[in-house]
Amino acid sequence: MAKSFPLVAIFVFAMAVNVCYAVDYIVGDSAGWNPGVNYNAWAATKTFTVRDSLVFRYTKGAHNVVQVNQISDYANCYSGQSVPLTSGNDVIPLRSSGAKYFISSVKDDCAKGQKLTINVK
């Protein structure tokens, strides 16, 4: 019985590590963060949880990322007072559950579909 303890401890540790695993999602996968991509279709194939991160990759200076707070701002492509992220490799940690909304506020990017809504579990 005492000899099986190390195996049980290893199994319990492995399960705990697996439960705490966070995922970094590259938004749009190989298409990146650009107009003309159906990001909501992309998001529909993912399960986002607290501690995951979204990584927005795009050509610096060509686009940006703005997290907006309301569905109306998202629907109307309105960034309000939100400060855009502009590095071209922006990482946004998902720290709370619920709906999250992201747009590009550069020119007419958002109107061309460069926007994303997700639900974090």
Summary of the structure (lengths in Angstrom):
residues: 121
radius of gyration: 18.4
end to end distance: 40.0
largest distance: 68.1
contacts: 309
relative contact order: 0.22
helix: 26%
strand: 27%
